[in-house]
Amino acid sequence: MLRDDLRTLWNEPRPPDAPVRVWRDWALLAVGLGGVALEATLRENVVWRPVAVVFAVWLCLLPMWRRTRPLAMAVLAFGSVILLQVASLVAARREVGLTSGVVVVVLVYALTRWGSGREIVLGGAVALAACALATVTDGTPVVEKVAAFVFLLLPGVIGAAVRFRVAARERQWEQVRSRERERLARELHDTVAHHVSAMVIIAQAGRVVADTDPSAAVEALEGIEEEGARTLEEMRAMVATLRDRGVGAELAPPAGVADLERLVRTPGDRLRVDLGLDGELDALPPAVDAAVYRIVQESVTNAMRHAVDATEVVVRVSAERHTVRVSVRDNGQRTGRGRAGYGLAGLRERAALLGGKLRAGPCADQGWHVEAELPRGRTESSAHPRPRR
């Protein structure tokens, strides 16, 4: 178990999109160099003053590349600390350096925030080696040594926590984007499939009567033109929802129960749609309202495309106190194979997301039956019902 965790840490990649340099880097550099200048000027007991000043300036410059090269900066910083500590031991000097060198804790944060797993392990080892050497050679009390170790470790813990939080948020956004893509795929299928199916049916009818009744053929062409215009209109609204701050997405409400009467007029003479609405359907929550429309639309489209010798589709939408029931039944002949595809799968997903259920299958005698039960939900949020169009 521990070995697997270590292997996972070792193979952890770098976080994407690390910023190269931002204004905070320049502010940190200015503060660090200012501290070096003040300390070098005002502090009297500085050991190897020129070396200490150059070393402190060096440490202040390294954080400028801490995001793009976290391991290199950590190794250069803490490696320099180790070398300076060894030199001070050889020369029998007291601790060499300025307090301004505390800026190296920023590199510890950057190592866990922006480094890969390998970089975190290797850079952490160098930092811990520098800390251990300072603990052994320093004559300060044990409490101060422990406090210094915690002070060095804390930025790394904070960096790891920030990294974990950002990764979790990215995963959450990816899930949201995935659900949005699924929703748009359902909307695209339901919209385009319905209108294109209607255009095909109208074109077939126009071809049959073209020789005997030219006026009927012209009427069929006008119907195709109308359906094509509706398709383009709904496609433009859908594209607007993909754009940031899309005006079309804000102004165009999704189709709902109020649009069913217009929907059932589409099939024309070949397939009569008997629509029945019952109950309080004006104050449905927007998501339920749109789901009812899409269920009826997809079911009617399937009847137009797949029901052999079907002449009628019976649509019933009834609102009860806590649920909304949708029933769509055609009288076509069964072909011996089920009609399943992206449309029905999308309807089931839509119903499940709302906490409802949808069933579809052949009737006992003939035809196909789609039945859905959706929770009505709270209606207080819909105190101003969407006007019928």
N, C-alpha and C positions, 0 to 999 in steps of 0.2 A: 504493500500500500504506500509506504513512504517512498519506495523506489519509483513508483509510478508518479507520485506527486513531484518528485525531483526531476523526473524526465519531462513532465509537463512544463515545469518551470523552465527547464533548460531549453526547450523547443518553443517557448513563447516568443512570437514575433514582436517587432516594434509596433507601437500604435501608429496608425496612418496620419498623414497631414500634420506633422509636427511643424510649428511655425519656425521660420529661420531666425528672425529677430524682430522684436516689437519694441515699443517705446519704453516698456518697463526695464528692458535690458540696459538701455542707455541711462535710465534713471539710477539703476543699481550700480552701474559703473561710476557714475558721477558721485554717488554717495560713498562708494568704496574708496575712490581716489581722494575724495575730500577728507575722509577719515584717516587715510594714510598720511596726508599732508599735515593735518592737525597733530596727529600722534607723533610723527617724526619731529615736528617743531617744538611741541610743548613737553613731551615726555623726556625725562632726563636719564633714566636708567635703562637705556636701550643698548643691548649687547650687539656688537657688530652692526652699528647703525646703517652704513651703506648697504650691507648685505640684507639686513632686515627690511629696509625700504624697497629694494629691488624685488625681494621675495614677496612682499605684500602687494606690490603693484602687479606682479605676475599672477598672483592668486585672484586679484580683482578682474584681470582680463579674461581668464579662462571661462567664466560663466557666459560669455557672449556666444559660445558655441555649444552650450550644455544640452540643447535639445537635439541638434543634428548629429553631434558626436559625444554622447553622454559618457561612454566608456573611456574614450581618449582623454577627455577633460578630467575625469575622475582619476585616471592613472597618472596623468601629468601633475595634478594637484597633490594627491596623497603620496605619490612617489617622491615629489620634491620635499614634502614634509619629512618623509623617512630619511632622505639624504641629508637634510639640514639637521635632523636630530642626531644622526650618526656623526656628522661633522662636529657638532657641539660636544658630543661625548669624547671624541678623539682630542679635541682642543681643551677639554676639561672646562668648558664654559657653561654658564647657566643657560636656560632656555633662550634660544634665539628666535626673534620674530616679533611682529606687532599684533596687537589685539584685533586689528582690522582684518587679519587673516581668517577670522571667523566666517567670512563670506563663503568658505568651502562647503558649509552646510547646504547651500543652494545646489551644489553639485550632487549631494546625496539625494536631495529631493528629485532632481532631474534624472538621476540614474534609475530610480524606481518608476518614475512617471513616464519617461520617454525611451528607456532602454529596452532591448530585447532580453529574454531570459538569460542568455549567455553573458550579456553585458552586465546584468544585475549581479550575477554570481561572481564574475571576475572582478568587477569594480568594487563590489562589497567586500571581497577578500582583501583587496589592497587597502581600502579604508579601515577595515578592522585591524589590519597589520599595523598601520600607522597609529591607530588608537592604542593598541596593545603595547607598542614600543614606548609611546608617551607615558602610559600607565606604569611601566616597569622602571623607566628612567626618572620619572618625576617623583619628587619627594612630598607631594601634597597628601593630605589625609585621604583615607579610603572613601569617605563620604563624598568628597569632591571628585574623586576619580569615577565613582559610580554616576554622579551627576553629569560629568563630562561625557561619559559613554551614552547615557540616556539622551543628552543634548544632541549628540551626533546621530543617534538612531532615530529620533523622533521625526526629522524631515523625511527620512526614507519611508517610515510608516505612513506619513501624511501623503506622500507621493503615490504610494501603492493604493491608498484608499481613494484618492482622486481618480486614479487610473481605473480602478474597479467601478467607481460610480459612473464615469464617462462611458465605459464599455457597456454597462448595464443599460444606460440611457440609449446608446446606439442600438442595442438589441431591441429595446422597446420601440424605437422609431422604425426599425426595420420590420418589426411585426405589424406596426400600423401601416407602413407602406405596402406590405404584402396583402393585408386585408383590404386596403384601398384598391390595389390592382385587381383583386378578386371581385370586388364590388363593381368596378368599371367594366370588367370582363362580362359580368352578368348583365349589366345595363346594355352593353354593346350588343351582346347576343340577342337579348330580348327585343331591343329596338330594331336592329337591322333585320333580324330573321322575320319579324312580323311584317314589316313594310315590304321587304323583297318578296316574301311569299304572296302578299296581296298583289304585287305588281305582276308576278308570274301567273296567278289565277286570272287576273284581268286580261293579260296578254293572250292567254289561251282562249278565253271567251271571245276576244276580238278577232282572233284568227279564224275561229269557227264561223262567225257571222260576217266575215269580211266580204265574201262574194255575194251573199244574199241581202245583206243590210249594211251598206256603207256607212250610214249614219250611226249605227250601233258600233261599228269599228272605230269611228271618230270619237265616240263617247268613251270607248275603252282606252283610246290613247290619252284622252283628257284625264281619265282616272289614273293611268300610269303616271302622267305628269304630276298630278296632285300628290300621289303617294311618294314620288321621288322628291318633291319639294318638302314634304313632311319629314322624310328621312334626313335630308340635308339640314333641316332646321334642328332636329334632335341631335344630329351629329355635331353641329356647331355648338350647341349647348353643352354637350359632353366634353368637347375639346376645351371649352371655356373653363370647365371645372379642373382641367389639368394645368391651367395657367395660374400663376400667382396673382391673387387679387383679381381674378377674372370677373368682369362686370356681368357677363352672361350667366355665370354660375350664381351670382348673388340675386339677380333679378328674375330668373326663370325657375319657378318652383317645379319639383318633379311631378309627373303625372300621377293622378290618384283616382279615387272612386268617381269624382265629378267628371272624369274624362272617359268613363266606360261607355257612355251612350255614343260618343263619337267613334270609339274603338269598334263597337259591334256593327257599325255601318260599313266598315271596310270590306268584309268578304263579298258583299254584293248579292246578286241573284242566285249564284251557285250554292251558297251556304247561308241559310238563315240563322241568325243568332237571336235566341229568346232570352232577354236580360230581365232579371227580377231582382230588385233591391228592397230590402226589408230592414227596418230598425233605424236607429240613430247613427247615420254614417257620415254626418257632417263634421263631427268633432273628434275624428280619429287622430291619434298621434301621427306625425308625418311619416315615420318609418313604416307603420302599419298601413297607412293609406297608400303609400307607394308599393308596398308588397302585394296588396290586394290587386292593384292594377297590373303589376307584372305577372302575377299568377294567372289572371284571366287572359292577358295578352299572349303569354306563351302557350297556354292551353288552346286558345282559339287558333293560334298559328299552327300548332301541331295537328289540329283537326283539318285545317286547310291543306296541309302538306301530306298528311299520312292517312287520313280516314278515307277508305275506299267507299265510294257511292254514298258518302255522308251528305245529308240534306239539311240537317238541323243540329245546332249546338245550343244546349240549355245551360244558361249561366245563372247561378243564384248566389247572391251575397247577402248575408243576414248578420245583423249586429245584435248581440245579446249583452247582458250586463257586464260580463267579464271577458267575453271572447267574440271574435269575428269569424264566421264560417264562410268558406268559399267552395262552391261546387260547380264543376264544369263537366258536362257529359255530352258526347256526340253519339249519333246513331249510325256510324259507319261500320263497314264490315271488318272483322278481324282478319289479319293477314297471316297469323300464325307466329309472328315474332313481335316481341315487345318493342315499343318505341321509347328508347332511352338515349340520352345524349347530354350535351352540355346544358341544354335548356332545363330539363328536369333536375339535373344535378344542381344547377344554380338556384332553382326554386326551393329545393330541399335545404340548401345552405341558407337561403334567405329566411325561410321559416324557422330554421334552427337558431339562427342568430337572434331572432325575436322571442325565442322561448316557445315556439309553436311546433307543429308537425304537419307534414304533407304526405299524402299517399296518392299513388297513381298506378293504374293498371286496367286491364280489360274488364268490361262489365260481364255479368253472368250470361246475358243473351247476346248482345252485340254492342259495339261501340267501345269507347274508352272513357274512363272516369278519373278526374283529378279532384281530390278533396283536401282542403287545408283548414286547419284550425289555428288561429293566431290569438294570442292574448291581447285584449283590448288596450291594456295599459292605462296609465293615468291620463285623464283628459283635461286636467287643470291647465297644463301647458298649452293646450289648444283652445283657450278661451275665445280666441278670434279665429274661427275656422276659415280655411282657405276658400275663397269664392269660387263658385262653379264657373267653368270657362265654356 
